[in-house]
Amino acid sequence: METTYYIGIMSGTSLDGVDAVLADFGPSPPSLLYTFYLAYGEDLRSRLLDLNHSDYDELHRAAMLGNELARHYAGAVAGLLDKCGIKPQEVAAIGCHGQTVRHSPESGRGYTIQLCNAALLVELTGITVVADFRSRDIAAGGQGAPLVPAFHQVLFKDPRVHRVIANIGGISNLTSLVPTGEVAGFDCGPGNIMMDAWCLRHTGRSYDENGAWAGSGKIIPQLLEKLLALPFFSIPPPKSTGREVFNLDWLESCLSGAEEPVDVQSTLLQLTVAGIADAVLTHFPKAEEIYLCGGGARNAQLVARLRTALPGRKVELTDRFGIDADWLEAFAFAWLARQVLLGVPASLPSVTGARGARLLGAIYPC
């Protein structure tokens, strides 16, 4: 049976849980129909974090976590299908990003690891799965990230206005959509990853809701200067990053020990703002409209500071287009799965730096 329904599954660097969406690619533009969220338990989150660095028996632990994630993703699919009343055989494929535990695209290494036993996910759901989206781009000399700019182009490109899409997940990345010419984009720094880690350590909460805690503190200029001196910020695109670069060990190496935790949180929020705003002003100075998506788009303090840092430009959420900012990345991986099944390359060499456009993703047929 031919169907235009696809499921997208995204579990990002923030390690908070699984976003699952049902999308219909029959209409134009494509439609986001239903969404479902399944949180990670603290134990699962902790074990995934442990795999971001080498330790005892990590191959076995990674394989077991891949199985556990497949079951978790299958639970999200079941919840999504139950919510929308769709049967598995009505879905063409699941596009599953998997959980990144290592990302090392630089020359001489050239690998990326997103955990998920895709074969097990097929068996658990009865739906074809497309996974491992990043490896082919890296094999072709690219960064393997970000991959969502191609989908941003489908949804948001305007023939008259230069737009930038800022995806603020664990890591922040930008997509530049000029009326004519190539799409550009790159990871520009931390999104929520540093704020969430510091908030959890000092408050016990997994994130700072609306940036309220950060908003009650003061930016520490000297600390912000140290953080922005990290070489990543001055590397020209294409570039991508992750927990290998942005982590608490790095932050602590920049602290004197006398800082108030709330002021550090305020400074970390400003670091995210500066990473985005500086990249826009440096690389896309003629951009007229900035649209935000990802979990950070719901941080009122962050959005307010971005508007201050980018004067004269419209700064809004992708909600304005009827596409919920929280679900856009999962929506993108549903689209990427469709491109694979259609045999259409979905990578953008102008973004990742690969030698050419490539078909992204490995198919696990039902």
C-alpha positions in Angstrom: 0.0 0.0 0.0 1.4 3.4 -1.0 1.4 5.9 1.9 2.7 9.4 2.5 3.0 9.0 6.3 6.5 8.9 7.9 7.6 9.0 11.5 10.6 11.0 12.7 12.4 10.2 15.9 14.9 12.6 17.4 16.8 12.3 20.7 19.4 15.1 20.8 22.4 16.2 22.7 20.3 17.5 25.6 19.6 13.8 26.6 16.2 14.7 27.9 14.1 12.2 26.0 12.6 11.2 22.6 10.6 13.4 20.3 8.4 11.4 17.8 6.3 12.9 15.1 3.9 11.6 12.4 4.3 13.6 9.2 2.3 13.6 5.9 4.4 14.3 2.8 1.4 14.1 0.5 0.4 17.8 0.7 2.6 20.7 -0.2 4.0 22.0 2.1 4.4 18.8 4.1 2.2 18.5 7.2 3.1 17.7 10.8 0.1 15.7 12.1 0.8 14.3 15.6 3.6 14.5 18.2 4.6 12.3 21.1 7.3 12.8 23.8 8.8 10.1 25.9 11.3 11.2 28.6 14.5 9.4 29.5 14.8 8.1 33.1 17.7 9.5 35.1 19.5 6.2 35.0 19.3 5.9 31.2 20.5 9.5 30.8 23.4 8.9 33.2 24.6 5.7 31.4 24.4 7.5 28.0 26.5 10.4 29.4 29.1 7.9 30.6 29.6 6.7 27.0 30.8 10.2 26.0 34.2 9.2 27.2 36.2 6.0 27.2 35.8 3.6 30.1 35.7 -0.1 31.1 33.7 -2.5 28.8 32.3 0.4 26.7 31.6 -1.8 23.6 29.3 -4.1 25.6 27.7 -1.2 27.3 27.1 0.6 24.0 25.5 -2.4 22.5 23.2 -3.0 25.4 22.2 0.7 25.4 21.5 0.5 21.7 19.1 -2.3 22.4 17.5 -0.3 25.3 17.2 2.8 23.1 15.5 0.7 20.4 12.9 -0.4 22.9 12.5 3.2 24.2 12.0 4.4 20.6 9.5 1.6 19.9 7.6 2.8 23.0 7.5 6.3 21.6 6.3 5.0 18.2 3.6 2.9 20.0 2.4 6.0 21.9 2.4 8.1 18.8 0.4 5.6 16.8 -2.1 5.0 19.6 -2.6 8.8 19.8 -3.3 9.2 16.1 -5.1 6.0 15.4 -2.7 5.0 12.6 -1.6 1.3 12.1 2.1 0.4 11.5 1.4 -0.8 8.0 0.1 2.7 7.1 3.6 4.2 7.8 6.2 4.1 5.0 9.2 4.4 7.3 10.7 5.7 10.6 13.6 8.1 10.3 15.5 7.5 13.6 18.4 9.8 14.3 19.7 7.7 17.3 21.5 9.0 20.3 24.8 10.6 19.7 27.5 9.5 22.1 30.6 10.4 20.0 31.1 12.9 17.2 34.6 13.2 15.7 34.3 14.3 12.0 37.8 15.9 11.8 40.3 14.6 9.2 42.2 11.6 10.5 39.3 10.4 12.6 36.2 10.8 10.6 33.5 9.0 12.6 30.3 9.6 14.4 28.2 7.3 16.6 24.5 7.5 17.1 23.3 4.6 19.2 20.2 2.6 18.2 19.8 -1.0 17.2 17.8 -0.2 14.1 17.2 -3.9 13.2 15.6 -4.4 16.6 13.5 -1.3 16.1 12.1 -2.8 12.9 11.2 -6.0 14.7 9.5 -4.1 17.6 7.5 -1.7 15.4 6.9 -3.7 12.2 7.9 -0.5 10.2 10.9 0.0 7.9 13.6 2.1 9.7 16.1 4.5 8.2 19.0 5.2 10.5 22.7 6.3 10.5 22.2 9.5 8.6 25.5 11.1 9.4 28.2 8.6 8.4 28.0 8.8 4.7 28.5 12.6 4.7 31.5 12.2 7.0 32.9 9.4 4.6 32.6 12.0 1.8 34.8 14.4 3.8 31.9 16.4 5.4 31.1 17.2 9.0 28.0 15.0 9.1 26.2 17.9 10.7 24.0 19.9 10.7 21.7 17.9 8.5 18.4 19.8 9.0 19.3 22.9 6.8 18.1 21.0 3.7 14.7 20.6 5.3 14.7 24.2 6.5 15.1 25.1 2.8 12.0 23.2 1.9 9.9 24.8 4.6 11.2 28.3 5.1 13.0 29.7 2.0 11.4 32.9 0.7 12.2 34.4 -2.7 12.3 37.9 -1.3 13.7 37.7 2.2 17.0 36.5 3.7 16.1 34.3 6.6 18.2 32.5 9.2 16.8 29.5 11.1 18.5 29.1 14.5 18.0 25.6 15.9 18.7 25.7 19.7 18.9 22.2 21.0 21.8 20.9 23.1 24.0 22.5 20.4 23.0 25.6 18.4 23.2 25.5 14.6 22.2 28.0 12.0 20.7 27.8 8.5 21.0 30.7 6.1 18.4 30.9 3.4 19.1 33.6 0.9 16.5 34.3 -1.8 19.0 33.1 -4.5 22.1 31.1 -4.0 23.3 28.2 -1.9 22.1 27.3 1.5 24.7 27.8 4.3 24.8 26.5 7.8 26.9 25.2 10.7 27.0 24.5 14.4 27.7 27.8 16.1 28.2 26.8 19.8 26.3 25.5 22.8 22.6 25.7 22.9 21.1 24.3 26.1 23.9 21.8 26.9 26.0 23.9 29.3 23.0 25.6 30.9 21.3 22.3 31.6 24.3 20.7 33.1 25.1 23.6 35.4 21.5 23.9 36.4 21.2 20.2 37.3 24.4 20.3 39.3 23.4 23.3 41.4 19.6 23.1 41.6 18.7 19.5 40.9 16.5 20.6 38.1 17.2 19.3 34.6 16.8 22.7 33.0 16.2 26.3 33.9 12.6 27.0 32.9 12.3 30.1 30.9 15.8 31.1 31.9 14.4 32.3 35.2 17.4 31.3 37.3 19.8 32.8 34.8 17.7 36.0 34.7 18.1 36.4 38.4 21.9 36.4 38.1 24.5 38.7 36.6 26.7 38.1 33.5 30.4 37.8 34.5 32.3 39.6 31.7 35.7 38.0 32.4 34.2 34.5 32.4 32.3 35.1 29.2 35.5 36.4 27.6 37.3 33.2 28.6 34.5 31.0 27.3 34.4 32.8 24.0 38.2 32.4 23.6 37.6 28.7 22.9 39.1 28.0 19.4 35.9 26.5 18.2 34.3 29.9 17.9 36.9 31.3 15.6 37.1 28.3 13.3 35.5 29.1 9.9 32.6 26.9 8.7 32.0 24.2 7.9 32.1 23.0 11.5 30.1 20.9 14.0 30.5 20.2 17.6 29.2 18.3 20.7 29.9 17.2 24.2 33.5 16.5 23.3 34.0 20.3 23.2 31.3 21.7 25.5 31.2 20.0 28.9 31.5 20.8 32.6 35.2 19.9 32.7 35.9 22.7 30.1 33.7 25.1 32.1 35.4 24.4 35.4 38.8 25.0 33.8 37.6 28.6 33.1 36.3 29.2 36.7 38.2 30.8 39.6 36.0 29.1 42.1 34.7 32.4 43.6 31.8 32.8 41.2 28.2 32.6 42.4 26.5 29.7 40.6 23.5 31.8 39.5 26.0 34.3 37.9 27.7 31.4 36.1 24.2 30.3 34.8 23.5 33.9 33.5 26.9 33.9 31.8 26.3 30.5 30.2 23.0 31.8 28.8 24.8 34.8 27.4 27.4 32.4 25.9 24.6 30.7 23.9 23.3 34.1 22.8 26.7 35.3 21.8 27.4 32.1 19.8 24.3 32.6 17.8 24.4 36.4 17.4 28.1 36.7 16.6 27.7 34.0 14.0 24.7 35.8 12.4 26.5 39.1 12.4 29.8 37.7 11.1 28.5 35.3 8.4 25.0 36.5 7.6 25.0 40.2 8.3 22.2 40.9 5.7 19.8 38.5 7.3 16.5 40.2 7.9 14.5 37.6 9.8 15.7 35.1 12.4 13.4 32.2 13.3 14.1 30.0 16.3 13.4 26.4 16.9 14.5 23.7 19.4 14.0 23.6 23.1 15.9 26.9 23.6 13.3 28.7 21.6 11.0 28.3 24.7 13.6 30.0 27.0 12.1 33.5 27.4 15.2 35.0 28.8 17.3 33.6 26.0 14.9 34.9 23.3 14.8 38.4 24.9 18.6 38.6 25.0 18.8 37.4 21.4 16.5 40.2 20.3 18.7 42.7 22.1 21.8 41.2 20.4 20.3 41.3 16.9 18.7 44.7 16.7 16.8 45.7 13.5 16.0 42.1 12.7 12.8 40.2 13.3 13.4 37.4 15.8 10.5 35.0 16.2 9.7 31.3 16.6 9.0 28.9 13.7 5.5 28.6 15.3 4.7 31.6 13.1 4.6 29.3 10.1 2.4 26.7 11.9 5.4 24.5 12.7 5.9 24.0 16.4 9.5 24.9 17.3 9.8 21.9 19.7 9.2 19.4 16.9 10.9 20.7 13.9 14.0 18.5 14.2 12.1 15.2 14.5 10.0 16.4 11.5 13.3 16.8 9.6 14.3 13.2 10.2 11.0 12.0 8.9 11.7 14.0 5.7 15.3 12.6 5.5 13.9 9.0 5.7 11.6 9.8 2.8 14.4 11.2 0.7 16.3 7.9 1.2 13.4 5.8 0.1 12.9 8.0 -2.9 16.6 7.7 -3.7 17.2 11.5 -3.5 20.4 12.9 -2.0 19.6 15.1 1.0 23.0 16.4 2.1 24.2 19.9 1.3 27.9 20.1 0.6 27.6 23.9 1.1 26.8 23.2 4.7 28.8 20.1 5.7 31.8 20.6 3.4 31.4 17.1 1.8 32.8 16.4 -1.6 29.3 16.2 -3.0 25.6 15.5 -2.3 25.1 12.0 -0.9 22.2 9.7 -0.1 22.0 9.8 3.7 20.9 6.9 5.8 20.9 3.1 5.9 17.6 1.3 5.2 16.4 -1.6 7.4 13.4 -3.0 5.5 10.4 -4.3 7.4 
